[in-house]
């Protein structure tokens, strides 16, 4: 028997709620149950927010997709090829070395709190392939994008996400929290052996993952994004245009007319899928290690049939 699902499933079409269920525990030791508005870590779902911050800066003319990482980073991260551009980083085609490779996952670097900590963690990984040569899903590239955004804007990355993404979208339950000091109404993640994930995640997330959010906040996110409240409409269309391997600029594109953000980590499972033509949004968010399982497939079926 697998571990029972712990988390929230929310399916809506516009203002109509089609399915809303919460199950399991946000904190097992104190028997705190998950509710529909419980906040969960969303791991790489954060990458969509990073892309929106960067594209917003591009739309303002503060950098371009052709801007190279080297132009912004200067002497930092010298092993990144001088030809790597912002667009390469956004489309997982940069070819840079990855400090957190999903195909060969290392131990999470300890004590990641500040951008300086991430800069140190990203250093020392040689370029793997020439820029633009092939798609390889990449965590480090989005951490580099976080550094670039900070330097261009002169503002801490978490503040950029708040002012440029979550506040315009009305996402009041979405923020970067310390994993070792979670506030109320926020779920603790659990590993397969029942331990919490506090030693398996960075202390504070960054451009590649680690923000906390709720299923209702993603009900708000998709209309705000598509309505041009976060980035201009012409950039919405460009971000949802296929670039490489079913991926746009920070968004997965599982099939024509459907956009998705998703993430998975130790004690974290997240997927939010939106179909603009119908207004249908399906979000699953869990604090189980690789939780969701068959439910993810059922949600996909819901999207194709509803």
C-alpha positions, 0 to 999 in steps of 0.5 A, a space after each residue: 500500500 502506498 502512502 495516502 495522499 496528503 495535500 489539496 486538489 482544486 479544479 475550477 473553470 472561471 468562477 465555478 469550482 468543479 472539485 475541491 478536496 483537502 486531505 492528510 496532515 500539514 503537520 503529523 506530530 500535532 495532527 494539523 490537517 491540511 485545508 484548502 488554503 494550506 500553503 505548500 512548497 512548490 519546488 520548481 513551480 517557482 521557475 515560472 515566476 522567475 521567468 516572469 520576473 526576467 521577462 518583465 525586465 526585458 519588456 521594460 528594456 532593462 535587458 534583452 533575451 540576447 543579453 549574455 550572462 557574462 554581461 551581467 555577472 562580470 567575473 562571477 561564475 567564470 565557467 559559464 560560456 561567454 555566449 550563454 544568453 538569457 534566452 538559453 537560460 530560460 529555455 534549458 538550452 544553456 549547456 552550463 554545468 548544474 549544481 542540482 542536476 535532476 538526472 544525478 541529484 547531489 546532496 542539497 548544498 547546506 545553508 542556502 539562504 542568500 543570493 551570495 550563498 547561491 552564487 557560491 553553490 553555483 560556482 565550479 561547474 564546467 560548461 557541458 555542451 555549447 549554448 543552444 545545442 540541446 535541451 537539458 532540464 536545468 535547475 542551476 540556469 534558473 538560479 543564475 537567472 535569479 542572480 541576473 534579475 537581482 543585479 539588473 533591478 538592484 532588488 532582492 529576488 524575493 522582493 522582485 517576485 512579490 512586487 512583479 508577480 504575486 502582488 499583481 496576481 493577488 496571490 496573498 499566500 505565496 512567498 519565500 519562507 525559511 524551511 526551518 521556520 514555517 509560519 502557520 497554515 503552511 505544510 511541512 514536507 515528509 519523506 518516504 520514511 516519515 521524516 520531515 524534509 527540513 534537512 533536504 531543502 535549501 533554507 530559503 528558495 531562489 530562482 530555481 525553486 522553493 517558494 510556498 503557495 496554495 492551490 487557491 492562489 493558482 486559481 488567481 495566477 493563471 487569469 492574471 498572467 493571461 490577462 497581461 497583469 504580470 507581463 504585457 500581452 505580447 510577452 504572454 504569447 511569446 512565453 507560451 510559444 514552444 521553444 524546446 522539448 515542449 517548453 516555452 519561456 519558464 512554462 511547460 506546454 504538455 500539448 497545444 493550448 495547455 500551459 503548466 507549472 510543476 515541481 517535485 522535490 523531497 517531500 514536495 509535489 506540485 502541478 498546476 495546469 491551465 487551458 486558456 480556451 476553456 478557463 479550466 485550471 487543475 492544481 494538485 499540491 502535496 507535502 508527500 514525498 513524490 505524492 499525487 501518484 494516480 491523482 495526477 493522471 486523473 487530473 489530466 483526464 479531467 482536463 481532456 474531458 471537461 
